[in-house]
Every structure is written in structure tokens, then in C-alpha cells.
Amino acid sequence: MILRRLSQSLKQQNWTAIWIEFVLLVAGVFLGIQVSNWNAARVEQRRADELFVRLIGDLESEINNVDALQAYYMTTSMYAKAALSEFEAPGSVDAETFVISAYQASQWQEAASSRSTFDEIVATGAVNLVRSEKARNLLIAYYEFDWTKALTVTSRPHYRELMRGVMPYPVQEAIKSACGDQIKRTGRTNLTWLPEKCDIDLPSKDIERAAAALRAAPGMEQALRYQLAENDTKVANYASTRKQIVPVIAAIKEGVR
């Protein structure tokens, strides 16, 4: 309609009407573009908000994960100390406790971390919506290095292979069946834990035979001692990872408001 009136005004050389119609036309185009931009920005912000909610959920699950891993290796270390005491002072623990502890000390857990939400935030440029430079730096620094790929996390010390190659398999099966890895659901994450107490139903002669095989195996005590040191390192690293995650979550919550 505006274009039709403008065309008529041009034919009539009505310059006042021409300017009015022209201004209205430009204003209409400008407002249309602005409304389109506002809608696009609103959609982008809503999408970014959803991504950051997911990211916070990922990081909170990550805390649950490292807490569980830390507890897991604290438990294996407890068993390792009990088994090591028997090597260092024979007769300090009974044969069943020794055998169970020797097996449980060899337990190992794979660490997992979810990066998909962060990668999507980077790919879509939503990271720029984190207003705080400190928050952006903390976020990027955390995801810059994948802690699950660290050698101290991925390594399986020789003790696990050595012990499981020496201990009679039926004894291993009995311990694994009674006291192996337990799964529990926390939030949206499946976490693994080990029971701190364990009893097995095996003839005493089988347990004594397993204990004798462990004591006689060359290098078993040294390998166990190294395993214990490795477990302590894992526990310390998981505690450190947790300390890094907590301020990242707080900074994101503050930085995207």
C-alpha cells in the first residue's frame, strides 16, 4: 500500500507526500529487520541457556564421578594396606582377610568424562555469551586438558596382572561374586563402588592354598607396594580435579546471568 501511494505521489509530484511515504517505507523495513534480529537473538539466547544448564548438569555429574572414583581407590588402598601388612609381618592377618585384601587391592576403574555439551557450546559460539572473562577462562582451562587421559588415571600397575595370574581362579570368582564392583545410580550417572567388608564361602584349604601361592610369588610384595602408591596418587588427583570443577560451576552460574 505504501509503495502504491508513493508511486501515485511521484506521478503527481507531491513532494511532501513523497517524503512522508519514503520515510514510512524505510522505517517499516528497518523495524522489520530489527524485529527479525531480536527474534533471532532471543532464540540464540534461549538455546545458549539450555546448553549452559546442560553443561552445569555435566559438571555436577563429573563431581559425583570423581567423588566415586576417589572413594573407590581409597577402598582399594585400605585392602592393599591389609594385604601388605601380611607380607611385611606374616601372621598379622588371617588367611581369608589376606586373600580377599590381595584381590580387592587389584581392582581398577575406568574414568569417564562427558565433553559433548562443551564442544557444542564452542562450536555454536555460545561460549561468548559467558559475560565474565574469569568464568570463560576457568571453563576453557578445565576442558583444555582431559583428566581421564592422564597416565595416572589410565595406567594399570603390574600388580593387577601378577596377582590375578597367581591366585587360583575359583578363589577370584568367589571374591568377585561376593564383593566385586557394585553399581549405584546418582542423578543421571551410574557410579561404581567397592564394599569395605567382604566374606566368602570357600573351604579353608582353598583359601590357605591361595594365600601360600601369593606369599611365594616372586615380586608380589614389591608390586603391591607400588600399587598402593599408585592408588594414593589417583586419590590425590581426583581430589584435585574436584577442587577445579567446583569454582567452574560457580563461575558459569554467575557469568551467564
Buried (B, 14 or more C-beta within 10 A) or exposed (E): EEEEBBEEBBEEEBEEBBEBBBEEBEEEEEEEEEEEEEEEEEEBEEBBEEBBEBBBBBBBBBBBBBBBBBBBBBBBBBBBBBBBBBBEEEEEBEBBBBBBBBBBBBBBBEBEBBEEBBEBBBEBEBBEBBEBEEBBEBBBEBBEEEBBEBEEBEEEBBBBEBBEEBBBEEBBEBBBEBBBEEEEEEEEBEBBBBEEEBEBEBEEEBBBBBBEBBBEBEEBBEBBBBBBEBBBBBBEBBEEBBEBBEEBBEBBEEBBE
